[in-house]
């Protein structure tokens, strides 16, 4: 059984997913939140940086299975609250997280 998912960062997908995750994290886990919230925030910011770096290097990034629901939530939120007219981009990112 696979422990995670290899996310293809090609064609700007890594850069986009990293941006989505950063904006979501800053909204859902503000800097002055609880200790638990801060731990989650730090982990998500670190993940966004890993995804962005993989995208810059045009290589896939290994995502853990437990991260996938948060990433899907971030994508759904971002494209319903921030970039409302970009449904094809949302769908493409979600598709890459299903493989």
Secondary structure as UniProt FT lines:
FT   STRAND          4..7
FT   HELIX           10..12
FT   HELIX           13..28
FT   TURN            31..32
FT   HELIX           35..56
FT   TURN            57..58
FT   STRAND          61..64
FT   HELIX           65..81
FT   TURN            84..85
FT   HELIX           87..96
FT   TURN            97..98
//
